[in-house]
Amino acid sequence: MRVSSGCASDRFPTPFQTDEAAAPSDDAGAVGASVLAPAQEDDASDDATLEPSPGLVEDDAGSPQPSGPPFDAGPDGECAASVGPGDLAIVEILIESVSGTGDHGEWLEVRSTRGCALDLVGLHAECAVGAKVSSLDVTTDEWLPAGGAFVVADSADPAVNHALPGLVLAWAGNPGDVLRNEGATITLLANGALVDTVTYPKTKTPIGTSLAFPSDCPSSVRADWARWQPSSASWFPGFSGTPNARNDDVHCPDD
């Protein structure tokens, strides 16, 4: 993955906003090693050419690259199109990993709502707080399995982000302090179309604890921040959250 700088079901089909206002690095993408078929060892070997193996396509430089996900796409295969509206949902945020400023351990989790392997290429994310806008752009193939998740973090360095597991994408420039305690708006777009957006309110969770939308909550109540709960599970000593895992450690409050 490369980043460029700039800030009807339970599939979470409708983006929302409220008025309340170690792990792989970001180079660990879907592109695998190039595979070439060997030249024939016969009298015509001088004229032999190397051809891409099946399942590969050539990039603009003529180098073979994988044409699909680097994993078994399952019975539903690959999604027919790249990421689009309603395909992703923001379901967990860690707003404060350390006290004070200079926090580079914040992150948010995004989960696929699709039952097929989804290519994130073309996805744009941004978080705006006043005049400050953090952003990232997925410019190469980055595949999610059906229902899979990824994390957008202040840093892709495991030593800085507290060893976040799974697919970790970093805001361009690793700015730090992206998710502000006073509240902010996070927006996901693809090819100019809105995929998902949340505006979280000023909130106070314990330092190092994420705020998660429980897996057993219906998607129709995701805009109700009273349903989001402080995580109880721990992925790293001293930190609570379920990055790139289902939010099964918390449960949907009763109405």
PyMOL commands that set and color helices and strands:
alter all, ss='L'
color gray80, all
select helices_A, chain A and resi 45-47+158-161+219-221
alter helices_A, ss='H'
color red, helices_A
select strands_A, chain A and resi 56-58+64-66+88-94+107-112+118-119+123-129+132-137+143-144+149-153+168-170+184-190+193-200+211-212+229-230
alter strands_A, ss='S'
color yellow, strands_A
deselect
rebuild
show_as cartoon
